[in-house]
Amino acid sequence: MNKLRIAIQKSGRLSEKSLKLLDDCGISISNGNRTLLASGKNFPVEILYLRDDDIPGYIEDGVADVGILGENIVLEKSTQLDIISRLGFARCRMSLAIPRNEEYTGPDYLQGKRIATTYPRILQNFLDEKNIQADIHEILGSVEIAPSIGLSGAIFDIVSTGSTLLSNGLKEVEVVMKSEAVLVSRKDLDTEKQEILDKLLFRLNSVMKARTNRYVLLNAPNNNLDKIINIIPGMKSPTVVPLAEEGWSAVHSVISEDRFWEVIDELKEAGAQGLLVIPIEKMVS
């Protein structure tokens, strides 16, 4: 049987989260990451473990069909792959940083400067958009030490918390882009592999929707029921069940994580009581 070959990072947090996502989709992988290639036990996939920088090239060459990797790597290494799903983990930002004692006056500050980075393509695109002429110095690893040893006047790198910049006497001055883990695919999948990918995407979407929503149960006074239903419309419509106590109903619905606390406050103001919030394992629509 034809199998969809998925390339993922060989080790690290992105690898762990990718495997966890597949596991949440009900896909069991044999052999873990001890081998270069592992098979799905209950779904027609193979997992190819690679360095993240190598994943785009392997997909473009047809060795792998799809891949899970950081969006920043996709933009840096390839122009031929389609981003088909954003996965909501491994979030970071790609930022410019300069010595802490320097005054940043905007992108023009970079004019004529030497900038150290591991991501020259992304940086060059940003400089071109701003009509800035700068000297890009490509280095691998430890980009943050470049200004302190006189190698550059600024850096462009991944930033998560900013603590590494601070410890090296730098400050973040410009966010060029935000990145997260994405699922990418080559453009010429055959019909059978595309069908497998469509089934995988259905499972992925169900899991990701569940992660960004919460199931809510509450008791509502009937005289405020219409107002409460308007606050939490749910996937289609809330479930409303009369309680044993006259004048009250139980309301079941779904709340987006993004608006969770805002909605909870509105529900309390509308007279809702006994709110119970439950994580959702899967959300199929």
C-alpha positions in Angstrom: 0.0 0.0 0.0 1.2 3.5 -0.8 2.3 5.5 2.2 2.7 9.2 2.9 6.2 10.0 4.0 6.4 12.8 6.6 9.8 14.4 7.4 10.2 15.8 10.9 13.1 17.1 13.0 15.3 14.3 14.3 15.5 15.6 17.9 14.5 18.6 20.1 11.3 20.2 21.2 9.9 20.5 17.6 10.4 16.7 17.2 8.7 15.9 20.4 5.7 18.1 19.7 5.4 16.8 16.2 5.2 13.2 17.4 2.8 14.2 20.2 0.5 15.8 17.5 0.6 12.7 15.4 -0.2 10.6 18.5 -3.1 12.9 19.4 -4.3 12.2 15.8 -4.4 8.5 16.7 -1.3 7.6 14.7 1.0 5.2 16.4 4.7 5.3 15.2 7.0 2.2 15.5 10.6 2.4 16.6 10.5 6.0 17.8 13.4 8.2 16.5 16.1 5.6 16.9 16.1 5.0 13.2 16.1 7.3 10.2 12.8 5.9 9.0 9.8 4.6 11.0 6.4 3.4 10.0 2.9 4.2 11.2 1.3 1.1 12.8 -2.3 2.1 12.2 -2.2 4.8 9.5 -0.4 4.7 6.1 2.5 7.0 6.9 6.2 6.8 7.3 8.3 9.2 9.5 11.6 10.3 8.1 13.9 11.9 10.8 16.1 14.7 9.6 17.9 17.9 10.5 15.4 20.7 10.2 17.5 22.6 7.7 17.5 19.5 5.4 13.7 18.9 5.4 12.8 21.3 2.6 15.4 19.9 0.2 14.3 16.3 0.9 10.7 17.2 0.1 11.6 19.1 -3.0 13.6 16.1 -4.2 10.7 13.8 -3.7 12.4 11.8 -0.9 9.6 13.0 1.5 6.1 14.0 0.7 5.3 16.5 3.5 7.1 17.9 6.5 6.6 19.5 9.9 9.1 22.3 10.6 9.4 25.9 11.5 7.9 28.4 9.1 11.2 30.4 9.3 13.1 27.4 7.9 10.6 27.1 5.0 11.0 30.7 4.1 14.7 30.6 4.3 15.4 27.3 2.5 12.6 26.9 -0.1 10.3 28.7 -2.5 8.7 25.6 -3.9 6.8 24.2 -0.9 3.2 24.9 0.0 2.3 25.7 3.6 -0.9 23.7 4.1 -1.5 24.0 7.8 -0.3 26.1 10.7 0.1 23.9 13.8 0.1 26.4 16.7 3.3 25.3 18.5 7.0 26.2 18.4 6.1 29.8 18.2 8.9 32.4 18.0 9.7 35.7 16.4 12.5 36.6 14.0 14.0 39.9 15.2 16.8 42.4 14.7 18.8 43.2 17.8 21.6 45.8 18.4 23.9 46.7 21.4 21.9 47.8 24.4 23.7 51.2 24.6 22.8 52.1 21.0 19.8 54.2 20.1 17.6 52.6 17.5 16.1 55.2 15.2 14.2 52.8 12.9 15.2 50.7 9.9 17.5 53.5 8.6 19.7 52.7 11.6 20.8 49.6 9.7 22.0 51.5 6.6 25.6 50.5 5.9 25.8 48.2 9.0 27.1 44.6 9.0 24.4 42.3 10.3 25.1 38.7 11.4 22.5 36.1 10.9 21.7 32.4 10.1 18.8 33.5 7.9 20.2 35.7 5.1 17.3 35.2 2.7 14.6 36.4 5.1 16.8 39.3 6.3 17.6 40.4 2.7 13.9 40.4 1.8 13.2 42.7 4.8 16.1 45.0 3.9 14.9 45.2 0.3 11.4 46.1 1.4 12.9 49.0 3.5 15.4 50.1 0.8 18.2 49.5 3.2 21.7 48.6 2.0 23.5 46.5 4.6 26.3 43.9 4.7 24.8 40.5 5.6 27.3 38.2 7.3 26.0 34.6 7.4 27.2 32.5 10.4 26.0 29.3 11.9 25.3 29.2 15.6 26.0 31.7 18.4 24.8 34.7 16.4 24.2 36.7 19.5 28.0 37.0 20.3 28.8 38.7 16.9 28.5 42.3 18.1 30.6 41.8 21.2 33.5 40.3 19.3 33.4 43.0 16.6 32.0 40.8 13.9 28.8 42.9 13.3 26.9 45.9 14.5 23.6 44.1 14.7 22.1 40.6 14.5 19.0 39.0 13.0 17.9 35.8 14.8 15.2 33.8 16.5 13.9 35.2 19.7 11.7 33.4 22.2 12.1 35.1 25.6 14.8 37.6 24.9 17.0 36.4 27.8 19.8 35.3 25.5 19.9 38.8 24.0 20.0 40.5 27.4 22.8 38.2 28.6 24.9 39.3 25.6 24.3 43.0 26.0 21.7 43.2 23.2 18.2 44.6 22.8 15.4 43.6 20.4 14.5 46.5 18.2 12.5 45.2 15.2 10.3 42.1 14.8 10.6 41.1 11.2 8.3 38.1 11.3 6.6 35.6 13.6 7.0 31.9 13.1 5.4 28.7 14.2 5.5 25.0 13.2 3.8 24.4 9.9 2.9 21.4 7.7 4.3 21.8 4.2 3.8 19.7 1.1 5.4 19.3 -2.3 3.1 20.3 -5.2 3.0 17.0 -7.2 1.5 14.4 -4.8 -0.2 11.5 -6.6 -3.9 10.9 -6.1 -3.4 8.2 -3.5 -1.0 10.2 -1.3 -3.2 13.3 -1.6 -6.1 11.2 -0.2 -3.9 10.1 2.7 -2.9 13.7 3.3 -6.5 14.9 3.2 -7.4 12.3 5.9 -4.4 13.4 8.0 -5.4 17.1 7.7 -8.9 16.2 8.9 -7.5 14.6 12.0 -5.0 17.5 12.5 -7.8 20.1 12.3 -9.9 18.2 14.8 -7.1 18.0 17.3 -6.1 21.7 16.8 -9.6 22.9 17.1 -9.9 21.0 20.4 -6.8 22.6 21.7 -8.1 26.1 21.1 -11.6 25.6 22.5 -13.1 24.7 25.9 -16.4 22.9 26.6 -18.5 24.9 29.1 -21.5 23.7 31.3 -23.4 26.2 33.3 -26.7 26.9 35.1 -28.7 29.8 33.6 -31.9 31.5 34.9 -34.6 31.1 32.3 -35.3 34.8 32.2 -31.8 35.5 31.0 -31.5 32.4 28.8 -31.6 34.3 25.5 -28.8 36.7 26.6 -26.6 33.8 27.7 -27.1 31.9 24.5 -26.1 34.9 22.5 -22.8 35.1 24.5 -21.9 31.4 23.8 -23.5 30.4 20.5 -21.4 27.2 20.3 -20.5 25.3 17.1 -24.0 25.6 15.9 -26.3 26.2 18.9 -25.9 25.5 22.6 -27.5 22.5 24.2 -30.2 23.6 26.7 -31.7 21.2 29.3 -34.3 22.1 31.9 -33.2 21.6 35.5 -35.2 20.0 38.2 -35.5 23.4 39.9 -38.1 25.4 38.1 -36.9 28.6 36.3 -33.4 27.2 35.6 -31.7 25.4 32.7 -28.4 23.8 32.1 -26.5 25.2 29.1 -23.7 23.3 27.3 -21.5 25.0 24.7 -18.0 25.7 23.4 -15.8 28.8 24.0 -12.8 29.8 22.1 -9.6 29.9 24.2 -8.8 33.4 22.8 -11.9 34.9 24.4 -12.3 32.6 27.3 -12.0 34.9 30.3 -13.8 37.7 28.5 -16.7 35.4 27.9 -16.7 34.0 31.4 -17.1 37.6 32.8 -20.0 38.2 30.5 -21.7 35.0 31.5 -21.4 35.8 35.2 -22.8 39.3 34.6 -25.8 37.7 32.8 -26.5 35.5 35.9 -24.8 32.2 34.9 -23.9 30.0 37.9 -22.0 26.8 38.5 -19.7 27.1 35.5 -17.8 24.0 34.7 -15.0 24.1 32.1 -13.7 20.9 30.5 -10.9 20.4 28.0 -11.9 19.0 24.6 -10.0 15.9 23.3 -11.2 16.1 19.7 -13.5 18.5 17.9 -14.9 17.1 14.6 -17.0 19.3 12.4 
